[in-house]
Amino acid sequence: MTKKSKITITSLAAVILLVILSYLLINNSHQDSAKQIDTPTIFVHGWGSSYHAEESMVRYARNHGASNSVIRADVSPAGKVKLIGTIKKGAVNPIVEANLENNKSVTGSESDPGKAYSKSSRYVKAIVTALQKKYRFKKINLVGHSMGNLQIIYYLRNNLGTSKMPKLNKLVAIAGHYNGLVREPNSSLKVNQNGSPQKMSASYRRLLSLRQNFPRNARVLNIYGDTGRGSDGTVPINSSRTLRYLVGSRARSYQEKEFHGPNAQHSKLHENEQVDRVLIKFLWSK
């Protein structure tokens, strides 16, 4: 090897080392500047809705001293997140209200809605990633209503193997249509003793991997309503109950709460104070 070649190799190695050191310095600087916060709770609204659907539950939490910090995450159709507000130092149980501009990412005409749910679950990931850039936390709580549940469950399915994502602490599902809606075939069929639906939709089958990799330390609360005909008017209770087969055998705890009457209607569940009380107790009671 010539002297000139040795100099070239040495120079190249020095440049590579400088790049690595610069990256580590910038990364560590970010970690040091990021604010440590309590476990954040992200609320994800349903189809055609917005963060306004989450306000009643969030207001109840604030009024009853469960949380003193609420910010909003506006998410563009492309997945760009703008955080509205700041989680201050010492904030108790901070809440993040998701606000998806593309709030109809599933049209209802798909033969396999699971593909659309999986694609739009990137909005949940985008919110989590945006929070990680600004704050330091190791765990998250996730609360979904209607379609928000499917975006959450697909986010979990798609990212459980990613070490950079925070661990799931608690999951609350409100009116989750895991095996379909009232208008869809098989959604109202009986649930087997093990929690599985008698016949699985294509979307549901896509979630079966959760039976092997759902986080063992996560606690799950499944809330659904019955207005008198075995559904909340939109989601059959048996469709909601199929969540147990997906996660119940692995979750640290799994419980179901069924509500009845007019206020158990699909869109009223997130305005129901009985639901609020159960939600607050599950998420933040010590």
Residue, then its C-alpha position, 0 to 999 in steps of 0.5 A: m500500500t502506498k503512502k498516499s493510499k494510507i493517508t486517504i484511508t486514514s482521512l476517510a476513517a477520520v471523517i466517518l468517526l467525526v460523523i458518528l460522534s456528531y450524530l451521538l452528540i446531537n442525539n444525546s443533546h436531544q435526549d437531555s433537552a427532552k422533558q421527562i413526563d408522566t405516562p401520557t394517555i392518547f385519546v383517538h376518536g372515531w370515524g367522521s369525528s374529531y377531538h371534540a368527541e374526546e372533550s367530555m371524557v377529558r373534561y371529566a378527568r380534569n374536573h375530578g383531579a385525574s389529570n391537569s394537563v391536556i394538549r392536542a395533536d393535529v394530524s394531517p392526511a400525510g401524517k404530519v403532526k402539530l402539537i397544540g399546547t405544552i405538557k409542563k414540568g410536573a404535569v399529572n397524567p397528561i392527556v393528548e387529544a388526537n385530531l385526525e384531518n383524514n377522519k374517514s380513512v375507511t370508506g366502508s366499501e372495502s372488501d377487507p377494511g383491515k388494509a385501510y385500518s392498518k394504513s391509517s394506524r400510521y396516524v397513531k404512530a405519528i402522534v407517538t413519535a411526535l411526542q417522543k421528539k419533545y418529551r421523555f416517557k417509557k410507557i403510554n396509555l391508549v384510549g379509542h372510540s369506534m374506528g379509533n380502536l381499530q387504528i390503535i389495535y393495528y398500530l400495536r400489531n404493526n409496531l410491537g417489535t419496534s424497540k424504539m416505541p414506548k411500551l403499552n401500559k393500559l388500553v381502553a377500547i370503547a365501542g370497538h368493532y373488531n369483527g365488524l359493524v351491525r350492517e356487516p355479516n357475521s358481526s352479530l354471531k355468537v362468541n365462542q367460550n374462548g372469546s373467538p367469533q363463530k366466523m371471523s372477518a378478513s380484518y379480524r384474521r389480520l389481527l390474530s398475531l396479537r395472540q402471540n405478541f400482545p404485551r404481557n404487562a399491559r392492562v386492558l378495559n373493553i367497554y361496549g353498549d347495548t341499547g336493547r337489541g344486542s348492540d349500541g346501534t352501530v356495533p354489536i356487543n359480540s363484535s366488541r367482545t371478540l377483543r378478548y380472544l385477541v389479547g385476553s390470554r396475554a394481557r396482564s389483566y383484561q376486563e369488560k364493562e357493558f352499559h345499557g340504555p339510551n346513553a349506551q348508544h354508540s355516539k353517547l358512550h363517550e358522553n356517558e358519565q358512568v363510562d367516564r367514572v369507569l375510565i378514570k378509575f381504570l387509568w389513574s386510580k392507585 
